[in-house]
């Protein structure tokens, strides 16, 4: 049964139960107005849309920072109670999400319970001219709501390769987006949403602020240099959405301003800098909520969306989403191949939270300083913990958070292999996007920028080249190949079951040699025919990926095919000689897996 049919069935059952309850004498029917309906500081209930209408769908989300909740229930004006079917997510924050379709006009209340105790209560009015009050300020409750909204937005089974051509189908999906048509203006119809990686966290934050009625802030920043991180100007504070319901045009205008101002340098600011949109936080399960931003030292930005807990049968994982220059949005798992971390003078990398906005005593808004964010009760605490970590310690610390019981060495290997295959399959889409571009423009070509700007530019090169992705692929290959050495170097991260680290290393080396021939991917050659590559072949072609990022080359070259082979025989396009010469000069960057300074 699909979700909408299940909702309608649930409401029919509710109406039937109401009749039965009116007949029965064992249920107390105290009026709702005699009941104290309040929320606590730790649990809040959110309703969408702002003005629920009779016979229309109503979404309910209870969000708690105190622990998981066990139930949601709907109570009518006569005190009759209906337990709701829910989806459970998170921890922390924890959330329950329910949907109702077909409620009649009237007054209700929604209750969230925890182990038989009332955790929160919220009034719900169906029909009438009023709207719900908006929070108008960021705080612990709204940050938790934002986190739960992000997690619901990108929810899917952990093993699913979740990807979208852009952010548009995500936010236009009423099954995913709790805030879809929240304002009641049909405001999500034809809403353009095509952020790249740097724009993605800002776009999500601005969209949430628009729907909920909150202010946002952003800054114009430099891109930094080889010795200095990016530096930003004064905060541009926008409170347009706090004055009432805003139109789609208002959000589109705000979105354009954001995209004109922010770029990859916006997230790479120094960790101690205060003139920033983001600030560093500590590495703990209590602080790394969905919605947290990850900035790598070379410019890529990701947004955390879910923690998948470790079980006896399954390794845990930390999932994030990113956007690519071609506007595609995909979910990725945390590992060294995707979350790059390095100690560098040119960036402040790591996990960061949006710098909060608070009201001034005299009116208006201001951002909080780093000192104010140390042990602040309403926001994640400012922390320089990540500044003290070597890359090895950083990854070891996250591994312990994701799998606190440690991992069997084969489990660890299979999780790493899965992550690499996921990364390769994402590259398949990127290369195919470039092929689709040339199919529409036969005989055309894409200009290639010079030097470090191959990683940061605009136009078709940004959309269809893959230098950053290929550098990450080379790193990912190194991580998988280096896992046996890691077991010997960090045995505390693994469950060795009485074996010595040396014996465990030797066993995984043998397992690796077999498994890379059993896993494979497929890409489309120039003539459209599929070609299969085993993971072993991909690993062997690592040197070819040092010069495989140019979209002017055919797909066969971009996947490392050698001239004279059957695989290469369908190739019909080659990068110009001057571009190949530049790629040859830049090859050392990929061989040494280091991004050059601008």
C-alpha positions in Angstrom: 0.0 0.0 0.0 1.5 3.4 -0.9 1.8 6.2 1.6 -1.2 8.3 0.4 -3.5 5.2 0.3 -2.3 4.2 3.7 -3.1 7.7 5.0 -6.7 7.6 3.7 -7.2 4.2 5.2 -5.9 5.4 8.5 -8.3 8.3 8.6 -11.3 6.0 7.7 -10.3 3.8 10.6 -10.1 6.9 12.8 -13.6 8.0 11.9 -14.9 4.5 12.6 -13.2 4.5 16.0 -14.7 7.9 16.9 -18.2 6.4 16.4 -17.2 3.4 18.6 -15.8 5.7 21.2 -18.9 7.8 21.4 -20.9 4.6 22.1 -18.4 3.2 24.7 -18.5 4.3 28.3 -15.0 3.4 29.3 -13.2 6.4 27.6 -13.1 9.8 29.2 -14.3 12.5 26.7 -12.9 15.7 28.3 -13.0 18.7 25.9 -9.7 19.8 24.4 -9.9 23.3 25.7 -9.8 22.0 29.3 -6.4 20.3 28.5 -3.1 22.1 28.9 -1.3 21.7 25.6 2.3 22.8 25.8 5.7 22.0 24.3 8.9 21.6 26.3 12.3 23.0 25.6 13.5 19.6 24.4 10.5 18.4 22.3 8.6 20.4 19.7 5.8 19.5 17.3 5.7 21.2 13.8 2.7 21.3 11.5 2.6 21.8 7.7 1.0 23.6 6.0 0.8 26.9 8.0 -3.0 26.9 7.4 -4.3 23.3 7.3 -7.5 22.9 5.3 -10.3 20.3 5.6 -9.9 17.2 3.5 -6.3 18.2 2.6 -3.1 16.5 3.7 -1.5 17.6 7.0 2.1 16.7 7.9 3.2 16.4 11.5 6.8 16.2 12.7 7.8 15.9 16.4 11.4 16.7 17.0 13.3 15.9 20.3 16.7 16.6 21.6 16.1 14.6 24.8 15.8 11.1 23.3 13.7 9.0 21.0 9.9 9.3 21.2 7.6 6.3 21.1 4.4 7.6 19.6 2.4 10.4 18.1 -1.3 10.7 18.6 -4.2 12.9 17.4 -6.9 13.9 19.8 -10.1 15.6 18.7 -12.1 18.3 20.5 -14.0 15.6 22.5 -10.8 14.0 23.7 -11.0 11.0 21.5 -7.5 9.7 20.7 -6.0 8.2 17.6 -2.4 6.8 17.5 -0.7 7.8 14.3 1.5 5.7 12.0 4.9 7.3 12.0 8.4 7.2 10.4 11.2 7.3 13.0 14.5 9.0 12.3 17.5 10.4 13.8 19.2 10.6 17.1 20.1 13.3 18.0 17.8 15.0 17.2 15.1 12.3 17.1 12.0 12.8 15.0 8.6 11.2 14.3 6.8 12.1 11.1 3.2 11.4 10.3 0.7 12.4 7.6 -3.0 12.7 7.7 -5.4 13.2 4.8 -9.1 14.0 5.1 -9.5 15.6 8.5 -12.7 17.6 8.9 -12.8 21.2 10.1 -12.3 21.6 13.8 -9.9 21.8 16.7 -7.5 19.0 17.5 -4.3 18.5 19.3 -1.2 16.4 18.6 0.7 14.7 21.4 4.2 13.2 21.3 4.9 10.5 23.9 7.9 8.8 25.3 7.5 5.5 27.1 4.0 6.3 28.2 4.8 9.9 29.3 3.7 13.1 27.5 6.7 14.7 25.8 4.9 17.6 24.0 1.5 18.7 22.9 0.6 21.1 20.1 -2.9 22.5 19.0 -4.0 21.8 15.5 -6.8 23.8 13.9 -8.3 22.5 10.6 -10.0 25.3 8.6 -10.6 28.9 9.8 -8.8 32.0 8.8 -5.8 32.0 11.1 -2.3 30.7 10.5 0.2 29.1 12.9 2.7 31.4 14.5 6.3 31.2 13.1 9.3 31.0 15.4 11.0 34.2 13.9 14.3 33.4 15.5 17.0 30.6 15.3 17.5 28.6 18.5 17.8 25.1 19.8 14.3 24.1 18.6 14.5 25.5 15.1 18.0 24.1 14.6 16.7 20.7 15.6 13.8 21.1 13.2 16.2 22.1 10.4 18.2 19.0 11.1 15.2 16.7 11.1 13.9 18.3 7.9 17.3 17.7 6.2 17.3 14.0 7.3 13.7 13.5 6.1 14.5 15.2 2.8 17.3 12.7 1.8 16.0 9.6 3.6 16.5 6.3 1.8 17.8 2.8 2.7 21.5 3.0 3.5 22.4 0.7 0.6 20.5 2.7 -2.0 22.6 4.8 -4.4 20.5 8.0 -4.0 21.0 10.6 -6.7 19.0 13.3 -8.4 19.6 15.4 -11.6 19.3 18.6 -9.4 17.8 19.8 -6.1 14.5 20.5 -7.9 13.0 17.0 -7.8 14.0 16.7 -4.1 12.2 19.8 -2.9 9.3 19.4 -5.3 8.6 16.0 -3.9 5.8 16.2 -1.2 6.7 12.7 0.0 10.2 13.9 0.9 9.8 17.6 1.6 8.0 18.2 4.9 7.7 21.9 3.9 6.3 21.3 0.4 3.6 23.9 -0.2 3.9 24.9 3.5 2.9 28.5 2.7 -0.2 27.4 0.8 0.7 29.4 -2.3 1.6 26.4 -4.5 5.0 28.1 -4.1 7.1 25.0 -5.1 5.7 24.7 -8.6 8.4 25.4 -11.2 10.8 26.7 -8.5 14.3 26.7 -10.0 16.8 25.0 -7.7 20.1 24.1 -9.3 22.9 24.9 -6.8 26.4 23.6 -7.1 28.4 22.3 -4.2 29.2 25.6 -2.6 25.6 26.9 -3.1 23.9 23.7 -1.7 24.1 24.4 2.1 23.1 28.0 1.6 20.2 27.1 -0.7 18.9 24.5 1.8 19.2 27.0 4.7 17.5 29.8 2.8 14.7 27.5 1.6 14.0 26.4 5.2 14.2 30.0 6.4 11.7 31.1 3.7 9.2 28.5 4.7 9.5 28.8 8.5 10.0 32.6 8.6 13.6 33.1 9.8 16.4 35.5 8.9 19.6 34.4 7.1 23.1 35.8 6.7 25.9 35.4 4.2 29.1 37.1 3.3 31.2 37.9 0.3 34.5 36.1 0.6 37.9 35.9 -1.1 39.2 32.6 -2.4 42.4 32.7 -0.3 45.8 31.7 -1.5 48.4 29.0 -1.0 49.3 30.5 2.3 46.2 32.2 3.5 42.6 30.9 3.9 39.7 32.8 2.4 38.6 36.0 4.2 35.1 37.4 4.3 33.5 40.8 4.6 30.7 42.0 6.9 27.6 39.8 7.2 24.7 40.6 4.8 21.7 40.0 7.0 18.3 39.4 5.4 15.1 39.3 7.5 12.6 39.5 4.6 11.1 36.2 5.6 10.4 37.2 9.2 7.6 39.7 8.3 5.0 37.1 7.2 4.4 34.8 4.3 6.8 35.6 1.4 6.2 34.7 -2.3 8.2 32.5 -4.5 9.5 35.6 -6.2 10.9 36.8 -2.9 12.8 33.5 -2.4 14.1 33.5 -5.9 15.5 37.0 -5.5 17.2 36.0 -2.2 18.5 32.8 -3.9 20.1 34.9 -6.7 21.8 37.1 -4.2 23.2 34.1 -2.4 24.5 32.4 -5.6 26.1 35.7 -6.7 28.0 36.0 -3.4 29.0 32.6 -2.2 31.6 30.2 -3.6 33.8 27.4 -2.4 35.9 29.8 -0.4 33.0 30.6 1.8 33.3 27.4 3.7 37.1 27.1 3.8 37.6 30.1 6.1 40.1 29.8 8.9 38.9 27.9 12.0 39.6 30.8 14.4 38.2 33.5 12.0 35.0 35.2 13.3 34.0 37.0 10.1 32.6 33.8 8.6 29.3 32.1 7.7 30.4 28.8 9.3 32.3 28.0 12.5 34.0 24.7 13.6 32.4 22.3 16.1 33.6 19.3 18.0 33.6 15.8 16.7 30.9 14.0 18.6 27.6 12.2 18.0 25.9 14.9 20.0 27.1 17.8 17.8 27.3 16.4 14.2 23.6 16.7 13.4 22.2 16.4 9.9 22.5 19.8 8.3 26.1 20.2 9.5 28.4 21.3 6.7 31.7 19.6 5.8 34.3 21.8 4.1 37.3 20.0 2.6 40.6 21.9 2.2 40.3 22.0 -1.6 36.9 23.6 -2.0 34.3 20.8 -2.0 31.4 21.1 0.4 29.0 18.5 1.7 26.0 18.5 4.0 25.5 15.7 6.5 22.1 14.0 6.2 22.0 10.8 8.3 23.8 8.6 10.8 23.2 4.9 10.2 23.8 3.1 13.5 26.1 0.1 13.7 24.4 -3.3 14.3 25.6 -6.8 14.8 24.8 -7.5 11.1 25.7 -4.2 9.5 28.5 -1.6 9.7 27.5 1.9 10.7 27.8 4.8 8.3 27.6 8.6 8.2 25.9 9.9 5.0 26.1 13.3 3.4 24.9 14.9 0.1 26.8 17.1 -2.3 26.0 18.9 -5.5 28.2 18.9 -8.6 28.9 21.6 -11.2 26.4 19.8 -13.5 23.8 20.5 -10.7 23.4 16.8 -9.8 22.8 16.0 -6.2 23.9 12.6 -4.7 24.2 11.0 -1.3 27.7 9.8 -0.2 29.1 7.9 2.7 31.8 9.3 5.0 35.3 7.8 4.2 38.7 9.1 3.3 37.8 9.0 -0.4 35.0 11.6 -0.2 35.7 13.6 3.0 39.1 15.0 2.3 41.0 16.4 5.3 44.4 17.9 5.5 46.4 20.3 7.7 47.0 23.3 5.4 47.7 27.0 5.7 45.3 27.7 2.8 42.0 26.5 4.4 40.2 25.7 7.6 38.7 22.3 6.8 36.3 20.1 8.7 32.8 20.0 10.1 31.2 23.3 10.6 27.8 24.8 11.6 26.1 27.9 10.3 27.0 30.9 12.4 23.7 31.8 14.2 21.8 35.0 14.1 20.3 36.5 17.2 18.2 39.6 17.9 19.9 42.8 19.1 18.6 44.4 22.3 17.9 47.5 20.2 16.2 45.5 17.4 17.6 44.1 14.2 20.0 41.1 14.0 23.6 40.2 14.6 25.8 37.1 14.3 27.3 35.4 17.3 31.1 35.6 17.9 33.2 32.5 18.6 33.5 33.3 22.3 29.7 33.6 22.5 29.3 30.2 20.9 31.5 28.4 23.5 29.1 26.4 25.6 26.1 28.3 24.2 22.8 26.5 25.3 21.0 27.2 22.0 23.6 26.2 19.4 26.5 23.8 18.8 29.5 24.9 20.7 32.5 26.5 18.9 35.5 24.2 19.1 39.0 24.1 17.7 39.3 20.3 18.2 39.8 19.6 14.5 42.7 22.1 14.3 44.7 19.8 16.6 44.2 16.6 14.6 46.4 15.0 12.0 44.5 13.5 9.1 45.2 10.0 10.5 43.7 11.0 13.9 40.8 12.8 12.2 39.7 9.7 10.3 40.4 7.3 13.2 38.2 9.5 15.5 35.3 9.5 13.0 35.7 5.7 12.5 35.1 5.2 16.2 32.1 7.5 16.2 30.5 5.7 13.2 31.3 2.2 14.5 31.9 2.4 18.2 32.1 -1.3 18.7 34.8 -1.5 16.1 34.6 -3.4 12.8 35.5 -6.9 11.8 38.3 -6.5 9.2 36.1 -8.0 6.4 33.3 -5.7 7.4 35.6 -2.7 7.2 36.9 -3.9 3.8 33.5 -4.4 2.3 32.3 -1.0 3.5 35.4 0.6 1.9 34.9 -1.3 -1.3 31.2 -0.3 -1.4 32.2 3.4 -0.9 34.7 3.2 -3.8 32.2 1.5 -6.1 29.6 4.2 -5.2 32.2 6.9 -6.1 33.0 5.3 -9.4 29.4 5.0 -10.3 28.9 8.7 -9.6 31.7 9.4 -12.0 29.9 7.3 -14.6 27.1 9.8 -14.5 29.4 12.8 -14.7 31.2 11.4 -17.8 27.9 10.5 -19.4 26.7 14.1 -18.9 29.7 15.2 -20.9 28.9 12.8 -23.6 25.3 14.0 -23.7 26.6 17.6 -24.1 28.7 16.6 -27.2 25.9 14.6 -28.7 23.8 17.8 -28.8 26.8 19.8 -30.1 28.7 17.6 -32.6 31.9 19.1 -33.7 32.0 21.6 -30.8 34.6 21.9 -28.1 35.0 23.1 -24.5 37.7 25.7 -23.8 40.2 24.6 -21.1 41.3 27.1 -18.4 44.9 27.5 -17.3 46.6 26.3 -14.2 44.7 25.9 -10.9 41.6 27.3 -12.4 40.9 23.9 -14.0 39.4 23.2 -10.5 37.5 26.4 -10.2 35.9 28.1 -13.1 32.5 28.6 -14.8 30.8 27.4 -18.0 31.0 24.1 -19.8 34.4 23.2 -18.3 33.0 23.5 -14.8 29.9 21.5 -15.8 31.5 18.6 -17.6 35.2 18.2 -16.6 36.1 16.1 -13.6 39.5 17.2 -12.2 38.3 17.5 -8.6 36.3 14.2 -8.9 39.3 12.4 -10.5 41.7 13.6 -7.8 39.2 12.2 -5.2 39.0 9.0 -7.2 42.8 8.6 -7.0 42.7 9.2 -3.3 39.9 6.7 -2.9 41.9 4.1 -4.8 44.8 4.7 -2.5 42.5 4.3 0.5 41.2 0.9 -0.6 44.7 -0.3 -1.5 46.0 1.0 1.8 43.4 -0.6 4.1 45.6 -3.7 5.0 48.3 -1.3 6.2 45.8 0.7 8.2 44.7 -2.5 10.0 48.3 -3.0 11.1 48.8 0.7 11.9 45.5 1.2 13.8 44.4 -2.2 15.2 42.3 -0.4 17.9 39.8 0.4 15.2 39.1 -3.2 14.3 37.8 -6.4 15.9 40.6 -8.8 15.3 39.1 -11.8 17.1 42.4 -12.9 18.6 44.5 -12.5 15.5 47.6 -10.4 15.4 47.4 -7.2 13.3 49.9 -8.8 10.9 47.8 -11.9 10.3 44.6 -9.8 9.9 46.5 -7.6 7.3 47.6 -10.7 5.3 44.0 -12.1 5.3 42.6 -8.8 4.0 45.3 -8.6 1.3 44.1 -12.0 0.0 40.4 -11.0 0.3 41.2 -7.7 -1.6 42.9 -9.6 -4.4 39.8 -11.7 -4.9 37.0 -9.1 -4.4 38.2 -6.5 -6.8 37.6 -9.0 -9.6 34.1 -9.8 -8.4 32.8 -6.2 -8.4 32.3 -4.1 -11.5 30.7 -1.0 -13.1 29.4 -0.2 -16.6 29.9 2.9 -18.6 28.6 3.9 -22.1 31.1 4.2 -24.9 30.9 6.8 -27.6 28.6 4.7 -29.8 26.2 4.1 -26.8 27.3 0.5 -26.2 27.9 -0.5 -22.6 31.3 -1.6 -21.4 32.1 -3.4 -18.2 35.1 -2.6 -16.0 36.0 -4.7 -13.0 37.2 -2.8 -9.9 40.5 -4.4 -10.5 40.7 -2.8 -13.9 39.7 0.6 -12.4 42.5 0.3 -9.8 45.0 -0.7 -12.5 44.1 2.4 -14.5 44.9 4.9 -11.7 47.7 6.5 -13.7 45.3 7.1 -16.6 43.0 9.0 -14.3 45.7 11.6 -13.9 44.8 12.8 -17.4 41.2 11.7 -17.8 39.2 14.7 -16.7 38.9 16.6 -20.1 35.4 16.4 -21.6 36.8 17.0 -25.0 38.2 13.4 -24.8 35.9 10.5 -25.6 34.4 8.4 -22.8 36.8 5.6 -23.6 39.8 7.8 -22.9 38.2 9.2 -19.8 37.9 5.6 -18.5 41.5 4.8 -19.3 41.1 2.6 -22.4 44.3 2.0 -24.4 44.6 2.6 -28.1 44.4 -0.5 -30.2 42.0 -2.3 -27.9 38.4 -3.3 -28.6 37.2 -1.0 -25.8 39.0 2.0 -27.5 37.8 1.2 -31.0 34.6 3.3 -30.6 36.4 6.5 -29.6 35.7 9.4 -31.9 36.8 12.5 -30.0 40.1 13.7 -28.7 41.2 16.8 -26.8 43.2 19.3 -28.8 47.0 19.0 -28.7 47.5 22.2 -26.7 45.1 21.0 -24.0 46.9 17.6 -23.8 50.1 19.5 -23.3 48.7 21.5 -20.4 47.3 18.3 -18.9 50.8 16.8 -19.1 52.2 19.7 -17.2 49.5 19.5 -14.5 49.7 15.7 -14.2 52.0 15.9 -11.1 49.2 17.5 -9.1 47.1 14.3 -9.6 50.1 11.9 -9.1 50.9 13.6 -5.7 47.1 14.2 -5.0 47.5 17.8 -4.1 45.5 20.8 -5.2 47.7 23.6 -6.4 47.4 27.1 -4.9 45.8 29.7 -7.0 
